[in-house]
């Protein structure tokens, strides 16, 4: 607290008002009061004498009386500080008898100048920042945001769901991966169980067929086989010739004849319709007669269309039959040629390879599965399980969770947005922890130590006053501003009732830089002067006071709202052990005689 502020409050709390102190006007009024001194009372009509000492002694006696009254008033104020001293009055204009003995001194209390540990502070400014601002990025990219469950300013716990992404595609991929896993597990189980008797029998039959085919190829072609093949070829060629010129061709010819007849009838019917249409237009025939010819024309046109479709169907059927029979003829001709030429060496080799493969399969079934095949099946199962776990992890990533407890500082996520692995959805002030980034000039940086206590205040909120600690001193200095950043730990958000600490706030910080031995006195002893200086009244050995100009420093003491308990640092003007006036200092002047009633010994 500034010295001028605390002295102003101190005066408001403790010092009497100006109207309580004797004023010049009071002295003038008292000088006008009659003096009850029989030795100096004169008749009102008596002519004043020319004795020059008469006026001087009368003034001295009046002043002495006023001094006594002022002393009594001040003593009454300090004995009863909460009772306002009434102004001296004399409503009945009585004569006051004043003693001519020397006046007693002003009643005061004094306190000694004491040693004090003075902490020097470095005043700086800075900006509130989050201690750890965590960006929350989506783990899955290209997915649409379906739900947003947190907003700016919300307090969230670690693991709390903040947003939900679309997971329909991932669920389908998990189903597919689980089906593949089931298939590989079934294969492994089959290999580990061994072959069943029916499988061995089927493999044996297949081997018998392969051996028979190989024996036939190796024995060569018999004459009767060639004869049979020749007969099949002749039959196929006969069917092909019949298809080209047989019954289908006759049907096509008949259909074409019917089509021509229907076309002729249709032409005749069309001519009649035209003729009757003209007669009808001339009114020679009725509408009904014309309608009969029109219906006949439509019927004949339908017959022509049907005949054309029938011809197309017959021609298509003929072409399909001819194509099929031509393919059969080619196949039979090739078979005959193979029989006539005998089996080729490559055919015999292929037959032998097939026999060897079938025999190997049969031996595997009889002897059981080899260990390496089981190992391969186990590896396939492990691969399928890893695939399932991969998609399950991707599915878990569609739920965006808070990585730590804190407050949502920024929300970018919106329903309907598509996620991007480089675009943050939220930012969180981790653990609600804040810090003040104070700027310290390089010339004063040596005064700052890590761990030093700091008092933080705000220009915007006079009630804001928190304590912090220097946590870190930046190793680099800004080459433009010639200042370094000092990071000061602040209380967590919400830790102080009524505090509105927020990132971005401008605050002032008083960093404790050093501690030295100094002097202190009660703040009540200091009397501010009109020119801005300060004095105290030091008690001398002769029970008088001496006005001493001092230089004050920091206001000290844990005084709370009771400013009368404050102490003030004295930088110059006093020595250790000096006695200074505390109560009553406001009504003294240099050289006044005082009466000390009791020393004021307050604890620091």
C-alpha positions in Angstrom: 0.0 0.0 0.0 1.3 3.5 -0.9 2.5 5.6 2.0 0.3 8.5 1.1 -2.8 6.3 0.9 -2.2 4.6 4.2 -1.5 7.9 5.9 -4.7 9.3 4.5 -6.7 6.3 5.9 -4.7 6.5 9.1 -5.7 10.2 9.6 -9.4 9.3 8.9 -9.3 6.5 11.5 -7.3 8.0 14.4 -6.7 11.7 14.2 -9.3 14.2 15.5 -10.9 16.5 13.1 -9.9 20.1 12.7 -12.8 21.4 14.6 -11.6 19.5 17.6 -8.3 21.4 17.8 -8.2 24.9 19.2 -8.3 27.5 16.5 -7.3 31.0 16.2 -10.9 32.1 16.3 -11.4 30.2 19.7 -8.4 32.1 21.1 -9.9 35.4 20.0 -13.2 34.5 21.6 -11.5 33.5 24.8 -9.5 36.7 24.9 -12.8 38.5 24.8 -14.1 36.7 28.0 -14.0 38.6 31.3 -11.2 37.6 33.6 -12.1 36.7 37.1 -9.1 38.3 38.8 -10.1 40.6 41.6 -6.8 42.3 41.8 -7.0 43.5 38.1 -10.8 44.2 37.9 -11.6 47.8 37.3 -14.8 49.9 37.2 -16.4 50.1 33.8 -16.4 54.0 33.9 -12.8 54.2 35.1 -10.5 55.9 32.8 -7.6 53.7 31.7 -4.3 54.6 33.2 -1.3 55.4 31.2 0.7 52.5 32.7 2.2 50.7 29.7 2.6 47.4 31.6 -1.1 47.1 32.4 -2.1 45.9 28.8 0.9 43.6 28.5 0.1 41.7 31.8 -3.5 41.5 31.0 -2.7 39.8 27.6 -0.2 37.4 29.3 -2.8 36.4 31.9 -5.4 35.8 29.1 -3.0 33.7 27.1 -2.0 31.7 30.2 -5.7 30.9 30.8 -6.2 29.8 27.2 -3.2 27.5 27.4 -4.5 25.8 30.5 -7.9 25.2 28.8 -6.2 23.8 25.6 -4.1 21.4 27.7 -7.2 20.1 29.5 -9.0 19.6 26.2 -6.1 17.6 24.6 -5.7 15.4 27.7 -9.4 14.7 27.7 -9.2 13.6 24.0 -6.4 11.1 24.5 -7.8 9.7 27.7 -11.1 9.2 26.0 -10.2 8.9 22.2 -13.7 7.9 21.1 -15.4 10.9 22.9 -15.3 14.1 21.0 -13.8 17.0 23.1 -16.4 19.8 23.4 -15.4 23.3 22.5 -14.7 25.4 25.6 -17.7 27.6 26.2 -18.7 30.1 28.9 -22.4 30.6 28.3 -23.0 32.7 31.5 -20.0 35.0 30.7 -18.5 34.0 34.1 -15.0 35.3 34.9 -12.4 32.5 34.8 -9.7 32.7 37.3 -6.3 31.8 35.8 -3.4 30.6 37.8 -0.1 32.4 37.1 2.0 29.2 37.7 3.9 27.8 34.7 1.8 25.8 32.2 2.1 21.9 32.2 3.3 20.1 28.9 1.1 18.4 26.2 0.2 14.8 27.2 1.6 12.4 24.6 2.7 8.8 24.1 6.0 7.9 22.6 7.5 4.8 20.9 11.1 3.9 20.3 12.8 3.6 16.9 13.3 -0.2 16.4 15.2 -2.5 14.1 13.2 -4.1 11.3 13.9 -6.5 8.5 13.0 -4.6 5.3 12.1 -6.6 2.2 12.8 -4.7 -1.1 10.4 -5.3 -3.9 10.7 -5.0 -7.7 7.6 -3.7 -9.3 6.8 -5.2 -12.8 3.8 -5.9 -15.0 2.8 -9.0 -17.0 0.1 -11.0 -18.6 -1.7 -14.1 -17.2 -1.1 -17.3 -19.3 -2.1 -20.9 -18.9 0.6 -23.0 -17.3 0.0 -25.8 -19.8 -2.5 -25.2 -22.6 -3.3 -28.6 -24.1 -4.5 -28.8 -27.7 -6.9 -31.7 -28.3 -6.6 -33.1 -31.8 -8.7 -35.9 -33.3 -7.0 -39.3 -33.5 -9.2 -40.3 -36.5 -9.2 -38.2 -39.7 -11.9 -37.8 -42.3 -14.8 -38.6 -39.9 -17.8 -36.3 -39.3 -18.5 -34.9 -35.9 -21.8 -36.2 -34.6 -21.9 -34.8 -31.0 -20.2 -31.9 -29.1 -20.5 -32.4 -25.4 -18.4 -29.6 -23.9 -18.2 -25.8 -24.3 -15.8 -23.0 -23.4 -15.5 -22.4 -19.7 -16.6 -26.0 -18.8 -14.6 -27.8 -16.1 -13.9 -31.3 -17.3 -12.2 -34.3 -15.7 -9.5 -36.5 -17.3 -11.1 -39.1 -19.6 -14.4 -37.2 -19.9 -16.1 -37.4 -23.4 -15.9 -34.1 -25.2 -17.1 -35.1 -28.7 -18.3 -38.2 -30.7 -17.3 -38.9 -34.3 -19.2 -41.0 -36.9 -18.1 -44.7 -36.5 -20.5 -46.5 -38.9 -17.7 -47.4 -41.4 -15.4 -48.6 -38.7 -18.0 -50.9 -37.3 -18.4 -52.5 -40.7 -14.7 -53.0 -40.9 -14.7 -54.6 -37.5 -17.4 -57.0 -38.6 -15.4 -57.9 -41.6 -12.2 -58.4 -39.6 -14.0 -60.6 -37.1 -15.3 -62.8 -39.9 -11.8 -63.2 -41.2 -10.6 -64.1 -37.7 -13.4 -66.8 -37.4 -12.3 -68.3 -40.7 -8.6 -68.6 -39.8 -9.5 -70.0 -36.4 -11.7 -72.7 -38.0 -8.8 -73.6 -40.4 -6.4 -73.9 -37.5 -8.9 -76.1 -35.6 -9.2 -78.3 -38.6 -5.5 -78.7 -39.0 -5.0 -79.5 -35.3 -7.9 -82.0 -35.2 -6.7 -84.1 -38.3 -8.5 -85.6 -41.3 -11.8 -87.5 -41.1 -12.3 -90.9 -42.9 -14.7 -89.5 -45.5 -12.0 -87.0 -46.6 -9.5 -89.8 -47.0 -12.0 -91.9 -49.1 -12.7 -88.9 -51.4 -9.0 -88.3 -51.9 -8.4 -92.1 -52.7 -11.2 -92.0 -55.3 -9.7 -88.9 -57.0 -6.3 -90.7 -57.1 -7.9 -93.7 -58.8 -9.4 -91.5 -61.5 -6.1 -89.7 -62.2 -4.3 -93.1 -62.5 -6.9 -94.4 -65.0 -6.6 -91.3 -67.1 -2.8 -91.5 -67.1 -2.9 -95.2 -68.0 -5.2 -94.5 -70.9 -2.9 -91.8 -72.3 0.1 -94.0 -72.0 -1.6 -97.0 -73.7 -2.5 -95.0 -76.8 -5.7 -95.0 -79.0 -7.5 -98.2 -80.1 -9.2 -98.5 -83.6 -12.7 -98.9 -82.1 -12.3 -95.5 -80.4 -11.4 -93.9 -83.7 -14.5 -95.4 -85.3 -16.7 -94.1 -82.6 -15.2 -90.6 -82.9 -15.8 -90.7 -86.7 -19.4 -91.7 -86.2 -20.0 -88.8 -83.8 -18.5 -86.4 -86.3 -20.7 -87.7 -89.1 -23.8 -87.3 -87.0 -22.9 -83.7 -86.0 -22.3 -82.8 -89.7 -25.7 -84.2 -90.7 -27.5 -82.3 -88.1 -25.7 -79.1 -89.2 -26.8 -79.7 -92.8 -30.4 -80.3 -91.8 -30.4 -77.1 -89.7 -29.2 -75.1 -92.7 -31.8 -76.5 -95.2 -34.3 -78.5 -93.2 -37.6 -77.8 -91.5 -36.7 -74.4 -90.2 -36.0 -73.1 -93.6 -39.4 -74.4 -94.8 -41.1 -72.6 -91.9 -39.3 -69.4 -92.8 -40.4 -69.7 -96.4 -44.1 -70.3 -95.3 -43.9 -67.3 -92.9 -42.6 -65.1 -95.7 -45.5 -66.1 -98.0 -48.0 -65.3 -95.3 -46.3 -61.9 -94.8 -46.7 -61.1 -98.5 -50.3 -62.0 -98.5 -51.0 -60.0 -95.4 -49.2 -57.0 -96.9 -51.4 -57.2 -100.1 -54.6 -57.4 -98.0 -53.4 -54.4 -95.9 -52.7 -52.3 -99.0 -56.2 -53.0 -100.4 -57.8 -52.2 -97.0 -55.8 -48.9 -96.8 -57.1 -47.9 -100.3 -60.6 -48.6 -99.2 -60.2 -46.5 -96.1 -58.9 -43.6 -98.1 -61.8 -43.8 -100.5 -64.5 -44.1 -97.8 -62.8 -41.3 -95.9 -63.4 -39.0 -98.9 -67.0 -40.1 -99.2 -67.5 -39.6 -95.5 -66.1 -36.1 -95.8 -68.6 -35.5 -98.7 -71.4 -36.9 -96.6 -72.0 -39.9 -98.9 -71.4 -42.5 -96.2 -71.9 -42.7 -92.5 -69.3 -42.7 -89.8 -70.1 -46.3 -88.9 -69.4 -47.5 -92.4 -66.0 -45.8 -92.3 -65.2 -47.3 -88.9 -65.7 -50.8 -90.2 -63.1 -50.3 -92.9 -60.7 -48.7 -90.3 -61.0 -51.7 -88.0 -60.3 -54.1 -90.9 -57.2 -52.1 -91.8 -56.0 -52.2 -88.2 -56.5 -56.0 -88.0 -54.5 -56.6 -91.2 -51.7 -54.3 -90.0 -51.4 -56.4 -86.8 -51.2 -59.6 -88.9 -48.4 -58.1 -90.9 -46.5 -57.1 -87.8 -47.0 -60.6 -86.3 -45.7 -62.3 -89.5 -42.6 -60.1 -89.4 -41.9 -61.0 -85.8 -42.4 -64.7 -86.6 -39.9 -64.6 -89.4 -37.3 -62.8 -87.2 -37.8 -65.5 -84.5 -37.3 -68.4 -87.0 -34.2 -66.8 -88.5 -32.7 -66.2 -85.1 -33.5 -69.8 -84.0 -31.9 -71.1 -87.2 -28.8 -69.1 -86.7 -28.4 -70.2 -83.0 -29.0 -73.9 -84.0 -26.4 -73.6 -86.8 -23.9 -72.0 -84.5 -24.3 -74.6 -81.9 -24.1 -77.5 -84.4 -21.0 -75.9 -86.0 -19.3 -75.8 -82.6 -20.2 -79.5 -82.0 -18.8 -80.5 -85.4 -15.5 -78.7 -84.6 -15.2 -80.4 -81.3 -15.9 -83.9 -82.7 -13.5 -83.3 -85.5 -10.7 -82.2 -83.0 -11.4 -85.3 -80.9 -11.1 -87.6 -83.9 -7.9 -85.9 -84.9 -6.4 -86.4 -81.4 -7.4 -90.1 -81.5 -5.8 -90.5 -84.9 -2.6 -88.7 -83.8 -2.3 -90.3 -80.4 -1.6 -88.7 -76.9 0.9 -85.9 -76.9 3.9 -85.9 -74.5 2.7 -82.8 -72.6 -0.7 -84.3 -72.0 1.0 -87.4 -70.4 3.2 -85.1 -68.3 0.2 -83.1 -67.1 -1.6 -86.4 -66.2 1.4 -87.6 -64.3 1.7 -84.3 -62.3 -2.0 -84.5 -61.4 -1.5 -88.1 -60.1 1.5 -87.0 -58.0 -0.5 -84.0 -56.5 -3.5 -86.1 -55.6 -1.3 -88.8 -54.1 0.5 -86.2 -52.0 -2.9 -84.9 -50.7 -4.0 -88.4 -49.8 -0.7 -89.0 -47.9 -1.2 -85.8 -45.9 -4.7 -86.8 -45.0 -3.5 -90.3 -43.9 -0.4 -89.1 -42.1 -1.9 -85.9 -40.5 -1.1 -82.2 -40.8 2.5 -81.2 -40.8 3.8 -78.9 -37.9 4.8 -76.1 -40.3 1.2 -76.0 -41.7 -0.1 -75.6 -38.2 2.4 -72.8 -37.5 1.3 -71.0 -40.6 -2.3 -71.3 -39.5 -1.5 -70.0 -36.1 0.3 -67.0 -37.7 -2.8 -66.3 -39.8 -5.0 -66.3 -36.7 -2.6 -63.9 -35.0 -2.7 -61.6 -38.0 -6.5 -61.6 -38.1 -6.7 -60.8 -34.3 -4.3 -57.9 -34.8 -6.6 -56.6 -37.6 -9.6 -56.8 -35.3 -7.7 -54.9 -32.5 -6.6 -52.3 -35.0 -10.1 -51.5 -36.0 -11.3 -51.6 -32.4 -8.6 -49.0 -31.5 -9.8 -46.8 -34.5 -13.3 -47.2 -33.1 -12.2 -46.0 -29.7 -10.6 -43.0 -31.3 -14.0 -41.8 -32.6 -14.7 -40.8 -28.9 -12.7 -37.6 -28.2 -11.8 -37.5 -24.4 -10.1 -34.9 -22.2 -6.5 -35.9 -21.7 -6.3 -34.1 -18.3 -8.5 -32.3 -15.8 -8.9 -28.6 -16.6 -11.1 -25.9 -18.1 -12.1 -25.7 -21.8 -10.3 -22.5 -23.0 -11.4 -22.8 -26.6 -13.9 -24.9 -28.6 -13.5 -25.2 -32.4 -15.5 -28.4 -32.9 -18.9 -28.1 -34.5 -21.5 -30.8 -35.3 -21.1 -31.7 -39.0 -17.5 -30.7 -39.4 -15.1 -33.3 -40.8 -12.0 -34.0 -38.7 -8.5 -33.3 -39.7 -5.5 -34.7 -37.9 -3.8 -31.3 -37.8 -6.9 -29.2 -36.7 -7.5 -29.0 -33.0 -11.1 -29.5 -31.7 -10.6 -28.1 -28.1 -7.9 -26.5 -26.0 -7.8 -27.1 -22.2 -6.1 -25.2 -19.4 -4.5 -28.3 -17.7 -5.2 -28.6 -14.0 -6.7 -25.1 -14.0 -3.2 -23.8 -13.4 -2.2 -20.3 -14.4 1.0 -18.3 -14.4 2.0 -14.7 -14.8 4.5 -13.9 -17.5 6.1 -10.8 -16.1 8.5 -8.6 -18.1 11.7 -7.6 -16.2 14.3 -5.3 -17.6 17.7 -6.8 -18.1 19.2 -4.3 -15.7 17.0 -5.6 -12.8 17.0 -9.3 -13.7 19.8 -10.0 -11.2 17.4 -9.0 -8.4 15.0 -11.8 -9.2 15.5 -15.3 -7.7 13.6 -18.5 -8.3 11.3 -19.2 -5.4 10.9 -15.5 -4.4 7.5 -14.6 -3.1 5.4 -12.3 -5.3 2.4 -10.1 -4.5 0.0 -9.7 -7.5 -2.5 -6.9 -7.9 -4.8 -5.6 -10.7 -5.5 -2.1 -11.9 -8.9 -3.3 -13.1 -10.0 -4.9 -9.8 -8.7 -3.3 -6.6 -10.0 -6.3 -4.6 -7.7 -8.7 -6.4 -4.6 -9.5 -4.4 -3.0 -12.9 -4.6 0.4 -14.4 -3.7 2.6 -16.2 -6.1 6.1 -17.6 -6.4 8.8 -17.1 -9.1 9.0 -20.5 -10.9 11.2 -19.8 -13.9 13.4 -17.1 -15.4 13.6 -17.2 -19.2 17.2 -17.8 -20.4 16.8 -15.4 -23.3 16.2 -11.6 -23.3 14.1 -9.9 -26.0 16.7 -8.0 -28.1 14.1 -5.3 -28.9 12.6 -4.6 -25.5 15.7 -5.6 -23.5 13.4 -7.5 -21.1 13.3 -11.1 -19.9 10.2 -13.1 -19.1 9.8 -14.3 -15.5 7.1 -16.9 -15.0 5.3 -16.7 -11.7 3.0 -19.4 -10.4 -0.6 -18.3 -9.6 -3.3 -20.0 -7.6 -5.5 -22.4 -9.8 -8.7 -21.1 -11.4 -11.4 -21.0 -8.8 -9.0 -21.5 -5.8 -9.6 -18.0 -4.5 -13.2 -17.0 -3.8 -14.3 -14.0 -5.8 -11.1 -14.1 -7.9 -11.6 -13.6 -11.7 -8.1 -14.6 -12.8 -8.3 -15.4 -16.5 -5.6 -15.9 -19.2 -4.9 -12.6 -21.0 -5.3 -10.4 -17.9 -2.9 -7.5 -17.3 -1.6 -7.6 -13.7 1.1 -6.0 -11.6 3.6 -8.0 -9.6 5.8 -7.0 -6.6 8.7 -9.4 -6.5 10.6 -9.7 -3.3 14.2 -9.0 -4.3 16.2 -8.6 -1.1 16.0 -8.2 2.7 18.0 -5.7 4.7 18.0 -4.4 8.3 16.3 -1.0 8.7 14.5 1.1 11.2 10.8 1.4 11.9 8.3 3.5 13.9 4.5 3.5 14.2 2.9 5.1 11.2 0.8 7.3 13.5 4.0 9.1 14.5 4.6 10.5 11.1 3.1 13.9 10.3 2.8 14.7 6.6 3.6 18.2 5.5 2.0 20.4 2.9 5.2 20.3 0.7 5.0 16.5 0.5 7.7 15.9 3.2 7.2 14.1 6.5 8.3 14.9 10.0 8.2 13.3 13.4 8.6 14.8 16.9 11.6 13.3 18.6 11.6 13.4 22.4 14.7 15.2 23.8 16.3 14.8 27.2 14.7 18.0 28.4 11.1 16.6 27.9 10.7 18.8 24.9 10.1 17.7 21.3 12.2 18.4 18.2 10.6 18.4 14.7 12.8 16.1 12.7 12.4 15.7 8.9 12.5 12.0 7.8 12.5 10.0 4.7 9.9 7.1 4.8 10.0 3.8 3.0 7.6 0.8 2.9 4.6 0.5 5.1 5.2 -2.6 7.3 3.1 -4.8 9.5 0.3 -7.3 9.4 -2.3 -4.7 10.3 -5.3 -5.7 8.1 -7.9 -2.9 8.2 -6.6 -1.5 11.5 -4.2 1.1 10.1 -3.3 2.3 13.5 -1.2 -0.8 14.0 0.9 -0.2 10.8 4.6 0.5 11.0 6.6 2.5 8.5 10.2 2.1 7.4 12.5 5.1 8.2 15.3 5.5 5.6 16.9 8.6 7.1 16.4 11.2 9.9 16.3 9.0 13.0 18.6 6.6 14.9 18.0 3.4 16.7 16.6 4.0 20.2 15.2 7.5 19.5 11.8 8.2 21.1 9.2 9.7 18.9 5.7 11.0 19.7 2.9 8.8 18.6 -0.4 10.1 20.1 -0.7 13.8 20.1 1.9 14.5 17.4 -0.6 16.3 15.3 -0.9 19.2 17.8 2.7 19.8 18.5 5.3 22.2 17.2 9.0 22.2 17.4 10.2 22.9 21.0 6.9 22.1 22.8 7.1 20.7 26.3 5.3 17.4 26.6 4.1 15.1 29.3 4.8 11.4 28.4 2.1 9.2 30.0 3.1 5.7 28.8 5.3 4.3 26.0 3.5 2.7 23.1 5.1 -0.7 22.5 3.4 -2.4 19.6 4.5 -5.7 18.2 5.7 -5.9 14.6 
